[in-house]
């Protein structure tokens, strides 16, 4: 009798062994899961530094550009031959003055210790060159420069506005102002070109 019980118990243990092994294997699976792949610290630091350099470069250009546009606006108020040019000059002074206040705050937010205190050398040279003109020649050159500069600025601000950062928000806030300035400059440039084309005809009529 005892022999039969021993044999039965041994058979039960043998039968249960595969099931126990399977349960143990299943129990180990959650522990065997690998953690999600993370970006190496070195690569993450390099990417972060690259983003910081890109943001600071954009804000440097933005601040220099604001200073330059204020000076151009002041020059237009002084030397503009038409009311449209003078009015546009005042708009540039007012809008880019406000934009520069916002730009300086954004620069501080991203940790820029030494933001620009004026326009770049290239912008200063362009200002001084324009200051030598007067009358319709000044108006035409001024309008042409403003159209070119604002088209370039809008393209750069549109790229920056895609970023989810203080720099991206600054760019997004300024885009409507820049587009308004471009429309004003294009209107002045168009009216100036029309006047230039009509001048020879007018002179011819006077000679007759």
C-alpha positions in Angstrom: 0.0 0.0 0.0 2.8 2.4 0.9 4.6 1.5 -2.2 1.5 2.4 -4.3 1.2 5.8 -2.6 4.8 6.5 -3.2 4.6 5.7 -6.8 1.5 7.9 -7.2 3.1 10.8 -5.5 6.2 10.5 -7.8 4.0 10.4 -10.8 2.2 13.6 -9.8 5.5 15.4 -9.2 6.8 14.3 -12.6 3.5 15.4 -14.3 3.6 18.8 -12.6 7.2 19.6 -13.4 6.6 20.9 -17.0 3.8 23.2 -15.7 5.9 24.6 -12.9 8.8 25.2 -15.3 6.4 27.1 -17.7 5.0 29.2 -14.9 8.5 30.1 -13.7 9.5 30.9 -17.3 6.5 33.2 -17.7 7.2 34.8 -14.3 10.6 35.7 -15.4 9.5 37.4 -18.7 8.5 40.8 -17.1 11.9 41.0 -15.4 13.7 40.3 -18.7 12.1 43.3 -20.5 14.7 45.8 -21.6 14.3 49.5 -20.7 13.4 51.9 -23.6 16.4 53.1 -25.6 17.5 56.5 -24.5 19.7 59.0 -26.3 23.3 58.8 -25.0 24.2 61.7 -22.7 27.0 62.9 -25.0 24.6 63.1 -28.0 21.9 64.8 -25.9 24.4 67.4 -24.7 25.6 68.1 -28.2 22.1 68.5 -29.5 21.2 70.8 -26.7 24.3 73.0 -27.2 23.5 73.2 -30.9 20.0 74.3 -30.2 21.3 77.0 -27.8 23.8 78.3 -30.4 21.0 78.4 -33.0 18.7 80.3 -30.7 21.4 82.8 -29.7 22.4 83.3 -33.3 18.8 84.1 -34.3 18.3 86.5 -31.4 21.6 88.3 -32.2 20.4 88.9 -35.7 17.0 89.9 -34.5 18.3 92.5 -32.1 20.8 93.9 -34.6 18.0 94.0 -37.2 15.7 95.9 -34.9 18.4 98.5 -34.1 19.1 98.8 -37.8 15.4 99.3 -38.8 14.9 102.0 -36.1 17.9 103.9 -37.5 16.6 103.5 -41.1 13.2 104.7 -39.9 14.7 107.8 -38.4 16.7 108.4 -41.6 13.5 108.1 -43.6 11.7 110.7 -41.5 14.6 113.1 -42.0 15.3 112.5 -45.7 12.2 111.1 -47.2 10.8 113.1 -50.2 7.2 111.9 -49.8 4.8 111.7 -46.9 4.5 107.9 -47.5 8.2 107.4 -46.9 8.2 109.6 -43.8 5.2 107.8 -42.4 6.7 104.5 -43.0 9.8 105.6 -41.3 7.9 106.5 -38.2 6.2 103.1 -38.3 9.6 101.4 -38.4 10.8 103.4 -35.4 7.7 102.6 -33.3 7.3 98.9 -34.3 11.0 97.9 -34.2 11.5 99.8 -30.9 8.8 97.7 -29.3 10.1 94.5 -31.0 13.5 95.2 -29.6 12.2 95.4 -26.1 10.6 92.0 -26.6 13.8 90.7 -28.1 15.9 91.8 -25.2 13.6 90.0 -22.8 13.7 86.9 -24.9 17.5 87.0 -25.0 17.6 87.3 -21.2 15.2 84.3 -20.9 17.5 82.1 -22.9 20.6 83.2 -21.0 22.3 85.6 -23.4 24.7 87.6 -21.3 25.9 90.1 -23.9 23.2 90.9 -26.5 24.0 93.4 -29.2 23.8 97.1 -28.4 23.4 98.3 -32.0 23.2 97.3 -35.6 25.9 95.2 -37.3 28.8 96.7 -39.2 27.2 95.7 -42.5 23.9 97.3 -41.5 25.7 100.5 -40.4 27.5 100.7 -43.8 24.1 100.3 -45.6 22.7 103.1 -43.5 25.6 105.4 -44.2 25.4 104.7 -47.9 21.7 105.5 -48.0 22.2 108.7 -46.0 24.2 110.2 -48.9 21.1 110.1 -51.1 18.2 112.6 -51.2 14.9 113.3 -52.8 13.4 110.6 -55.1 16.7 108.8 -55.3 16.6 108.3 -51.5 12.9 107.1 -51.6 13.6 104.5 -54.3 16.7 103.1 -52.7 15.0 103.1 -49.3 11.9 101.3 -50.5 14.0 98.7 -52.4 16.2 98.0 -49.4 13.1 97.6 -47.1 11.5 95.2 -49.5 14.6 93.1 -49.7 15.3 93.1 -46.0 11.8 92.3 -44.9 11.5 89.4 -47.3 14.7 88.0 -45.9 13.6 88.6 -42.3 10.2 87.0 -42.9 11.8 83.8 -44.2 14.1 83.6 -41.2 11.3 84.4 -38.7 9.0 81.7 -40.2 11.7 79.1 -39.7 12.3 80.2 -36.1 8.5 80.4 -35.3 8.3 76.6 -35.7 10.3 76.1 -32.5 8.6 75.5 -29.2 10.7 77.9 -27.2 10.8 81.5 -26.1 12.6 82.3 -29.4 9.9 80.6 -31.4 7.2 82.5 -29.6 9.1 85.8 -30.2 9.4 85.1 -33.9 5.7 84.1 -34.1 4.6 87.4 -32.4 6.7 89.5 -34.8 5.7 87.9 -38.1 2.4 90.0 -38.5 4.4 93.2 -38.0 7.1 92.2 -40.5 4.5 91.3 -43.1 2.7 94.6 -42.6 6.0 96.4 -43.1 6.7 94.4 -46.3 3.3 95.5 -47.7 4.0 99.1 -47.0 7.5 98.9 -48.5 6.2 97.2 -51.7 3.5 99.9 -52.1 6.1 102.7 -51.8 8.5 100.8 -54.2 5.7 100.4 -56.7 4.6 104.0 -56.6 8.2 105.1 -56.9 8.9 102.9 -59.9 5.7 104.2 -61.6 6.8 107.8 -61.0 10.3 107.0 -62.4 8.8 105.5 -65.6 6.6 108.5 -66.2 9.3 111.1 -65.7 10.8 110.8 -69.3 7.4 110.9 -70.8 6.5 114.0 -68.8 9.8 115.7 -69.9 9.1 114.8 -73.5 5.6 116.4 -73.3 7.2 119.6 -71.8 9.7 119.7 -74.6 7.0 119.6 -77.3 
